[in-house]
Amino acid sequence: MDQSFHPPSLDDMDVNAAIAAASAIGGVCTGAAAVLAFRWSEREQARPTRTSLHTEAVLPPGVDTVLSVLRSSAVVLDEGDTVVKASSAAYALGLVRGGRLAVDRMLQMARETRRDGEIRQVELDLPRRSGRGEPLAVSARVAPLGSRLVLLLVEDLTEARRIEAVRRDFVANVSHELKTPVGALSLLSEAVMDAADDPEAVNRFAGRMQVEATRLTSLVQEIIDLSRVQNDDPLEDAEPVAVDDLVAEAIDRCRHPANTKQITMATVGAPDLYVWGHRGQLAAALGNLVENAVNYSPARTRVGIAGRRVPAPGGDLIEISVTDQGMGISQADRERIFERFYRVDPARSRATGGTGLGLSIVKHVAASHGGEVTVWSAEGQGSTFTLRLPEAGSARPSDRRDDAAGTSDADAPDDGAGHRVPPGEPYATTTPTPTHATPHPAPEVLP
């Protein structure tokens, strides 16, 4: 067999060289791509992200734990004024926006502290985030945190300032109110001394002194009562209190002035209603409402007192309403009548012995018992104050009647003159209006 050798042709050699060159170029490109991918990965890992800016990795050990338990809003800034750490309260106050400190004055303080290392503190008024309402009063304190970071602590002083203003006004009002009867007593005592030879003048001035002394005693007592209801927790000595007992105490407290003005006290019996709370405070609150109704009602009118149960999502509520037929309260005054020492008609209040603290006491008692007090009024038509309190459900008698059940006339209350009153109608508990007086219809218990 003849085997002959054929040397490679020039075309074959060119093809092999091209393949080898292409392979080399492909390897070089692959290596370059791998190097670029590795470098890109390292760069992405080193780039700071939004999450990494807020981690505690850049903070000194233990700082993050300390900041988490502080009541103040905390913000940590790095050397580029970027927020490294910020508490949720700082965002709520609007101190941090878009990863930057949004208050220019605080940012300036941070830069100065970073430059010289001194601790700085300032009080500022910040606008609310909603743009409405009174500005927020804050105290800002800036201190260096290590060599690169700056710590900003911001405390909200808005509520503290409000309380301080209330206390300041309270002291000023108390001083003014006490000065009036004390000054009157001083002048009247001098008048008595000058009129020692005039028995009639002495008796007149002595009567005035008794009025001012009574007013001073009432004012001091109501200041003590207001202080007590603000500082004491009424639910520590709470007990189920019958609404009927509270109404009876309130009526007994105002019986004499009501009889003097020939005002009929009309009540709706509620033997199955109980509230949970401090008996003394509840009696004082309802007594203040009834006393105001009597003092500001014209002669020969009626004051209505009624209680009822009102369904509510969190449990039934008890409403005790006091209605008068007085001059009514304007819209502007209704917004302020629960303020301390505020009186709708100061001249009339002086005549009736009002101190301007009665409704403040009612408001605080209602709030401390988990309830509220509301008012409905129309000028010339009278007013209705409603004390709304949680019902003592577990304290109700087991044999209480259903609200929907009817009551016979034999069970109807007596009006004091031997006449039965249909259920749901007010009945008189004091001397009825004389026959010669113009009769007035009983007021509606609720507006």
ZAMARGU-4260 file (C-alpha; in steps of 0.2 Angstrom, whole numbers, plus 5000, padded with zeros to 4 digits):
<rodrens>
0) 5000/5000/5000 | 5007/5016/4994 | 5006/5029/5008 | 5013/5046/5002 | 5015/5062/5014
5) 5006/5078/5009 | 5013/5093/5018 | 5000/5106/5024 | 4995/5119/5012 | 4996/5137/5015
10) 4977/5139/5017 | 4977/5127/5031 | 4990/5136/5041 | 4981/5152/5039 | 4965/5145/5046
15) 4974/5137/5061 | 4982/5153/5065 | 4966/5163/5064 | 4958/5151/5076 | 4972/5152/5089
20) 4971/5171/5088 | 4953/5171/5091 | 4954/5160/5106 | 4968/5171/5113 | 4957/5187/5111
25) 4942/5178/5119 | 4952/5173/5134 | 4959/5191/5136 | 4941/5198/5135 | 4934/5185/5147
30) 4948/5189/5160 | 4945/5208/5158 | 4926/5206/5160 | 4929/5196/5176 | 4941/5209/5183
35) 4929/5223/5179 | 4914/5213/5187 | 4925/5210/5203 | 4929/5228/5204 | 4911/5234/5202
40) 4906/5221/5215 | 4918/5228/5227 | 4913/5246/5223 | 4895/5242/5226 | 4898/5234/5243
45) 4908/5249/5249 | 4895/5262/5243 | 4885/5268/5258 | 4866/5264/5257 | 4851/5272/5266
50) 4851/5257/5277 | 4869/5258/5281 | 4868/5276/5286 | 4856/5271/5300 | 4865/5256/5307
55) 4875/5257/5323 | 4891/5250/5315 | 4897/5268/5313 | 4892/5273/5331 | 4904/5270/5346
60) 4899/5254/5356 | 4884/5256/5367 | 4879/5273/5360 | 4864/5266/5351 | 4857/5257/5366
65) 4859/5273/5376 | 4850/5283/5363 | 4835/5271/5362 | 4831/5273/5380 | 4831/5292/5380
70) 4815/5302/5381 | 4823/5316/5370 | 4823/5315/5351 | 4840/5310/5346 | 4850/5314/5329
75) 4868/5309/5325 | 4877/5318/5311 | 4893/5314/5303 | 4907/5325/5296 | 4896/5329/5281
80) 4881/5334/5290 | 4872/5318/5285 | 4860/5309/5297 | 4869/5293/5303 | 4856/5289/5317
85) 4839/5297/5321 | 4825/5292/5333 | 4807/5290/5327 | 4803/5305/5338 | 4815/5316/5328
90) 4805/5311/5312 | 4789/5315/5321 | 4794/5332/5326 | 4800/5336/5308 | 4818/5337/5313
95) 4825/5325/5299 | 4819/5325/5281 | 4827/5316/5267 | 4842/5310/5277 | 4846/5328/5282
100) 4843/5339/5297 | 4829/5351/5292 | 4831/5364/5306 | 4844/5377/5300 | 4848/5384/5318
105) 4852/5366/5324 | 4863/5362/5309 | 4873/5378/5312 | 4875/5373/5330 | 4881/5356/5325
110) 4894/5363/5313 | 4900/5375/5327 | 4901/5361/5339 | 4911/5350/5327 | 4923/5364/5324
115) 4927/5368/5342 | 4920/5354/5352 | 4910/5364/5364 | 4893/5359/5370 | 4879/5371/5365
120) 4860/5372/5370 | 4846/5383/5364 | 4827/5384/5365 | 4818/5386/5349 | 4800/5387/5343
125) 4797/5376/5328 | 4782/5376/5316 | 4771/5361/5317 | 4772/5349/5302 | 4754/5352/5298
130) 4757/5370/5297 | 4743/5374/5309 | 4742/5377/5327 | 4754/5384/5340 | 4772/5381/5337
135) 4782/5368/5346 | 4793/5374/5360 | 4809/5363/5360 | 4826/5363/5369 | 4840/5358/5358
140) 4857/5352/5365 | 4872/5348/5354 | 4888/5339/5359 | 4902/5330/5351 | 4902/5311/5349
145) 4919/5305/5346 | 4930/5313/5334 | 4919/5313/5319 | 4901/5313/5325 | 4889/5326/5333
150) 4875/5321/5344 | 4859/5332/5344 | 4846/5329/5358 | 4829/5339/5357 | 4816/5339/5370
155) 4798/5344/5367 | 4794/5358/5380 | 4777/5362/5373 | 4766/5353/5386 | 4778/5359/5400
160) 4776/5377/5395 | 4757/5376/5394 | 4756/5369/5411 | 4767/5383/5418 | 4756/5396/5409
165) 4741/5388/5417 | 4749/5388/5434 | 4755/5406/5432 | 4737/5411/5427 | 4730/5401/5441
170) 4741/5410/5454 | 4737/5427/5447 | 4718/5423/5447 | 4718/5416/5465 | 4728/5432/5471
175) 4715/5443/5462 | 4700/5433/5468 | 4706/5432/5486 | 4711/5451/5486 | 4693/5456/5482
180) 4684/5449/5498 | 4699/5452/5509 | 4699/5471/5504 | 4680/5472/5506 | 4681/5465/5524
185) 4695/5477/5528 | 4685/5492/5522 | 4669/5486/5530 | 4678/5484/5547 | 4684/5502/5546
190) 4666/5507/5542 | 4660/5498/5557 | 4672/5506/5568 | 4668/5523/5562 | 4649/5520/5564
195) 4651/5513/5582 | 4637/5526/5588 | 4625/5521/5574 | 4617/5504/5577 | 4608/5503/5561
200) 4624/5506/5551 | 4634/5494/5561 | 4620/5480/5557 | 4621/5485/5539 | 4640/5484/5538
205) 4640/5468/5548 | 4628/5460/5536 | 4639/5464/5522 | 4654/5457/5531 | 4645/5441/5533
210) 4642/5440/5514 | 4660/5444/5510 | 4666/5431/5523 | 4655/5418/5516 | 4661/5422/5498
215) 4679/5421/5505 | 4676/5404/5513 | 4668/5397/5497 | 4682/5402/5487 | 4695/5395/5498
220) 4686/5378/5499 | 4684/5377/5480 | 4702/5380/5478 | 4706/5366/5490 | 4693/5355/5481
225) 4700/5359/5464 | 4718/5355/5470 | 4712/5339/5478 | 4703/5332/5462 | 4718/5337/5452
230) 4731/5328/5463 | 4721/5313/5469 | 4716/5297/5460 | 4698/5295/5463 | 4698/5277/5458
235) 4709/5271/5472 | 4694/5273/5484 | 4681/5269/5471 | 4664/5261/5474 | 4647/5259/5466
240) 4637/5275/5469 | 4619/5276/5466 | 4613/5290/5455 | 4598/5293/5466 | 4609/5296/5481
245) 4620/5309/5471 | 4604/5318/5466 | 4597/5318/5483 | 4613/5325/5490 | 4613/5339/5477
250) 4595/5344/5480 | 4598/5344/5499 | 4613/5356/5496 | 4603/5368/5486 | 4586/5367/5495
255) 4587/5383/5504 | 4592/5395/5490 | 4579/5386/5479 | 4565/5388/5492 | 4570/5407/5494
260) 4568/5409/5475 | 4553/5398/5474 | 4562/5387/5462 | 4554/5369/5460 | 4567/5355/5459
265) 4560/5342/5447 | 4569/5325/5446 | 4566/5308/5436 | 4569/5293/5448 | 4583/5281/5443
270) 4584/5268/5456 | 4594/5256/5445 | 4608/5267/5439 | 4625/5266/5447 | 4642/5274/5443
275) 4659/5268/5448 | 4669/5281/5457 | 4673/5292/5472 | 4657/5296/5481 | 4663/5313/5488
280) 4670/5320/5472 | 4654/5314/5461 | 4643/5322/5474 | 4653/5338/5473 | 4652/5339/5454
285) 4634/5336/5453 | 4631/5348/5467 | 4640/5361/5458 | 4629/5359/5442 | 4613/5360/5452
290) 4619/5375/5462 | 4624/5384/5446 | 4606/5380/5439 | 4598/5387/5454 | 4609/5403/5456
295) 4607/5407/5437 | 4588/5403/5436 | 4574/5416/5438 | 4562/5415/5452 | 4547/5404/5451
300) 4555/5392/5438 | 4560/5374/5438 | 4577/5365/5438 | 4576/5347/5431 | 4588/5333/5436
305) 4587/5316/5427 | 4598/5301/5424 | 4598/5288/5411 | 4608/5274/5404 | 4616/5276/5386
310) 4623/5261/5376 | 4641/5264/5371 | 4653/5252/5362 | 4665/5251/5377 | 4651/5248/5390
315) 4635/5257/5395 | 4636/5275/5401 | 4626/5285/5414 | 4620/5302/5409 | 4615/5314/5423
320) 4608/5330/5416 | 4604/5346/5425 | 4592/5358/5415 | 4587/5376/5420 | 4576/5389/5413
325) 4589/5403/5414 | 4596/5416/5403 | 4606/5404/5393 | 4624/5405/5387 | 4631/5412/5371
330) 4642/5402/5359 | 4658/5412/5364 | 4655/5409/5382 | 4651/5390/5380 | 4669/5388/5374
335) 4676/5395/5390 | 4665/5391/5404 | 4675/5376/5410 | 4691/5387/5412 | 4696/5392/5430
340) 4689/5408/5436 | 4679/5411/5420 | 4662/5418/5423 | 4649/5422/5410 | 4643/5438/5419
345) 4656/5443/5433 | 4644/5456/5440 | 4630/5443/5442 | 4642/5430/5449 | 4647/5442/5462
350) 4629/5444/5467 | 4626/5425/5467 | 4643/5422/5476 | 4650/5412/5461 | 4669/5409/5461
355) 4672/5403/5443 | 4679/5387/5449 | 4663/5376/5450 | 4663/5370/5432 | 4682/5367/5432
360) 4679/5355/5447 | 4666/5346/5437 | 4677/5345/5422 | 4691/5337/5432 | 4680/5325/5441
365) 4672/5319/5425 | 4689/5317/5417 | 4697/5308/5432 | 4682/5296/5432 | 4684/5292/5413
370) 4669/5303/5408 | 4665/5320/5402 | 4654/5335/5405 | 4645/5343/5390 | 4633/5358/5389
375) 4619/5363/5378 | 4612/5381/5379 | 4602/5394/5369 | 4601/5412/5374 | 4584/5415/5382
380) 4580/5396/5383 | 4591/5390/5397 | 4605/5377/5398 | 4607/5358/5400 | 4623/5352/5408
385) 4626/5333/5406 | 4638/5323/5416 | 4642/5307/5407 | 4651/5293/5417 | 4654/5274/5415
390) 4641/5263/5423 | 4646/5252/5437 | 4638/5237/5428 | 4643/5224/5441 | 4636/5234/5455
395) 4618/5235/5448 | 4605/5225/5458 | 4601/5209/5451 | 4583/5212/5451 | 4583/5228/5441
400) 4569/5231/5429 | 4572/5231/5411 | 4572/5248/5403 | 4559/5243/5391 | 4547/5236/5404
405) 4532/5247/5409 | 4529/5254/5427 | 4512/5255/5434 | 4504/5270/5441 | 4505/5263/5458
410) 4524/5262/5457 | 4525/5280/5451 | 4534/5292/5463 | 4524/5304/5473 | 4526/5323/5469
415) 4525/5328/5487 | 4507/5333/5487 | 4499/5316/5487 | 4498/5315/5468 | 4506/5301/5457
420) 4517/5306/5443 | 4518/5295/5427 | 4534/5287/5424 | 4547/5297/5415 | 4539/5314/5420
425) 4548/5325/5432 | 4541/5326/5450 | 4543/5340/5462 | 4554/5337/5477 | 4553/5355/5485
430) 4539/5366/5489 | 4528/5368/5473 | 4526/5385/5465 | 4512/5395/5473 | 4496/5396/5465
435) 4497/5415/5462 | 4513/5413/5451 | 4512/5410/5433 | 4514/5392/5430 | 4530/5386/5420
440) 4531/5370/5411 | 4543/5357/5417 | 4560/5359/5407 | 4565/5345/5396 | 4578/5335/5404
445) 4588/5334/5388 | 4589/5348/5374
</rodrens>
